[in-house]
Amino acid sequence: MKKKAGLFNFITNEFKIPNIILGSARKNNQIIYGRRAMNAQLPGFLRATTYDFDIYANKPRRTAHRMQKRLDEEIGGGSDIFYSKPAQHKGTHRVMHIGFDARKGTQDDFAIADYTAKKQAYDRKIKIIKRGGIMYEGVSTIARRKKQILRDPKSEYRHEKDQGDLRRIEVARILQTRPRPIRW
């Protein structure tokens, strides 16, 4: 019965999740990367739909576990409706919601946030943009990473998504460099 109450709490409070995650990122000097970072820097009409957060953290496993517990308290009303687990890539841990069947590890579970080891961010030279006290990966770094992924045949499953993101970034660059008309 507690999970059903937790699901009701989730439905009524899920709008708070972005503020909780972004507040934690601001407080702990974490870097948001991926589509959330891209969306924070592009004009509204060029933003892409995304549901989860990708974040560089010093200790991704511990950070994901703490975020899962915090979301259980603040969103689930103390119910155990979030969990953390290792993600597909080494050094990444994922915070998941149990889905609407209220069972952990089933097909309807969905990702809330992925925490990746911060050292992986600094192995590559990344540009950081600060907005509202939150650090985001710069668009130039995002574009460079997406071009690398497009050259990798193993990542073919991502190619369509990344090509779309590169087109959005290119349109934003064109709009920034285009001369403005003179207003009389």
N, C-alpha and C positions, 0 to 999 in steps of 0.2 A: 504494500500500500504506500510506503514511503517513496518509492520510485515514481508512482503515478502522481503524487503530490509534487515531486521534483520536476516532472515533465510539465505540469501545469505552471509551476514557477518559472520554468525555462521559457515557455510560450509567452508569459506575461513580462518577463525581464530580459529576453535575449537582446533587446536593443541596447542594453548596458555593456555588452561584451566588448565592443570596440573601445569604449572609454576606459574600461578596466585594463585591457591589454596595452593600449597606448600610454596610459598613466604609469603602468609598470615599466614600460620601455623608457619613458622619460626619466623616471626615478632611478633606474638601474643603468643608465647610459647604454642601452641596447640600440642596435641599428636595425631599422625596418628595411627590408630589401624586397625585390620582386615587384609584382603588380601593385601592391599597396604603395610602395615607394614611387613607382611610376605615376600612379594616379594622383599622388600628393603634389606632383610637379607639373602635370599637364592640365590644360584647360578642361572644363567640365565636359564638353562635347566629345573629347578624345579619350575619356577615361574608359577603361575596360572593366567588365564585371569580374569581381573576385569575392570569395567568401572567407578564405582563411588568411592568416597573417604569416609572413616569413620573417623571422627575427634572428639576428646574430646575438648570441649571449655567451658569457664567459664559461658557464657550466650548464650546457643545454639540458642535461638529464634532470638536474636538481631544479632548474628554472621551470621546466615543463611540469614537474611534479608539484611544485609550489603553486603554479598558475592553476593547475587542475584542482587543487584543494581550495584555492581562493574562489574559483568559479563555482565549485560545489556549494560553498557557503553563501556567496552573494547572489548567484543566479538560481541555483538549485534549492535554496532554502535549507541547506544542510544535507540534502539527499546526495547519494553517490551516483550522479548522472554524467560525470566527466571522468576520463581516465587518461593516463599518459602511457606512451609506448615508444620503442625505438622506431624510427621511420626507415624508409627504403635505403637512404644514403647514410653511410657511416658518419657518426658525429652529430646526427640530427635526431631529435626527439619530438614527438607529436602529441598535442593535447587533442583529445577526441571527445565527441558527445556520443552517448549510447544510442541515439536514434529514437524513433518513436515506438519501436517494439519493446523498449526498456530493457534490452539485453546487450551486454557488452560483447564486442567481437563479432557482430553480425553485419550483414551487407548494408544495412541502412545507417550505420554509424558514419559520422562525418567529422572532418578535421576542423578545428578551431584555430590552432596556431602550430607552426613548426619552428622549433628552436634549434639553431645550428651553431656549432662551435665558432666563437668569435675569431679564433686564430685563422680559420679558413678565410675570413674576410680580409685579414691583414696580409695573408700570403700573396694576394693580388693587391695591386695598388687600387684602392677604391676612393672615389670622390664622395664626400659626405655633405649633404645639404641639411641645414637645421631649419625646421618649421615648427613654430609653437613650442620650442624646447625639445622637440623630438628629432632624433637623427634619422635621416633617410639616405639610402644609397643614391648617388647622383645618376641622372638620366644617361650621361655619357658612359658610366660604368655598366649600367643595365644594358645599353645597346651593345657594348663590347662583349659582354657575357652571352647575350642572345646570338650574336654572330658566331661565337665559338660553338654554341650548341647547334646551330644550323650546319656547321661543318662536320659535326660528329654523327656518323651514320647510326650509332647505337641509340641516339636520342631522337630518332625519326618520329616517334609518337608525339613529340613536343613541337615539331617544325611548323605546323600550321599556326599554332597559338603564338609562337615566337615571331613568325613573319608578320602576323597582324600587329603585334606590339611594336615591331620595328617600323611598320608603316605609320602607326600613331605618333611615334617619336619623330619621324621624318617630317610629318605634317606640322607638328609643333615647332620644329626648327625652321621650317619654311615661313611659318606665320611670324616667328620672332624676327627674322631677318628681312622680311618684306617691308619696303618703305611705306610709311603711313601717309595717307592723303592729307593735304594741307586743308585745314578748315578755316574759312573766312568769317 
